[in-house]
Amino acid sequence: MLRRSLVVLLSVLSGCGHPSGVMAPVTLSASAPPTAKVDMLVATTRQPSGDPATLFNGERSPKPYLTEVAVSIPPKRQPGTVQWPHRLPPNPATDFAVIRVKQLETVAEGRAWFRQHVVGGHALVFIHGFNNKYEDSVFRLAQIVHDSGMQATPVLFTWPSRAQLIAYQYDKESTNYSRTALEQALHTLAADPDVKDITILAHSMGTWLAMESLRQMGIRDGHVNPKIHNVILASPDIDIQVFAKQYVEMGAPRPKFTIFVSQDDKALAVSSFITGRVSRLGAINPTEEPYRTKLEKAGITAIDLTKVKSDDALNHGKFAESPEIVQLIGKRLMTGQPLTDSNVTLGQGITAVVGGTVSNIGTVAAAAVAAPATIVEQPLRPRRKQPAPEGTLQGDLQPQQLVK
């Protein structure tokens, strides 16, 4: 099965592609149909390419860079899709197109940009996964922001990926290379008085970078910055035991965690094969034991997307390609709204294992039980006030408890 998944991965990814060099800004014609626009701030540990059409390559830079980018989104398109141009320059009437790029030299310039684009004080920090060029992550974040209808200011953190199938290990080490830069970026963002709260949305290998930076922040400061309210991990390419250790070591209190999993994720099946047949967090069945009980006790919400249909042959990007799920991210998870009410519509057969306390979950209404989403709820038991074992926190998720 794993070998077959590897063949599928190689054949699918080797056959796909798009024109490279789409970062050079194009001018919107006055006679063109109206387009939507997404403004974002991009922080990167990539090395500058020296080419305005690509901006940054996949090599590692000793210092981070900050850029403001505006992306135009065409009026006619299927939600969940990124419409890459078939030829250059892109046509804003039919393609995603960059319409403005400006390099920022100082943190003060970044804060000034945020002040001009602040949306309720909410910030979304997106971290892409394996095999991504700079432009891939820019267009993906623009798509997520537009399709979700989120009321937040988008910030992209893009790390050095060589965007090659054979560079899995290089990419993984690049996430380690970038974890301090991401930690510092989160601290800088949280210190901005215009920022009220931060949501982190990380995908695939980017979830490793997110967890390592939060763990590092927790060890350094004793806890994660309180402005980081939500952490959403989509298709997390993380060893289950390692995730449990990272979760504990970031300290308490923690942000609210939501993970999107899918048992038919072929990319994670290949990752498991590459890493010695170690189970990946993004491929678990959260309704099975011991996962269900341990996720509930840890207060982690797990949403199973196995039954979600996707045009992605690898089933690895469902979180962004499903209109219902991307709307769930933008309008509920980022705002801390509970999933257990009658307004939740995830799609037929999708299961959510919801962890947390009675106060922040609420009660499953009768209407919710009849809704397409299946909600499994188990409130946390009150914590006993007794010393915790050395190296752990009472009531926390333990590595040995999560592993099946």
ZIJO-V297106 format. One record per helix or strand of 2 or more residues. SS is the DSSP state (H for helix, E for strand). FROM is the first residue (numbers start at 0). TO is the last residue. If there is no record, write none. Layout:
BEGIN
SS/FROM/TO
SS/FROM/TO
END
This chain:
BEGIN
H/1/14
E/35/47
E/55/72
E/96/103
H/106/116
E/121/126
H/133/147
E/152/157
H/164/190
E/196/202
H/204/220
E/227/233
H/239/248
E/255/260
H/265/273
H/280/282
H/290/297
E/300/303
H/317/320
H/322/332
E/350/355
H/357/360
H/365/369
E/373/378
H/398/401
END
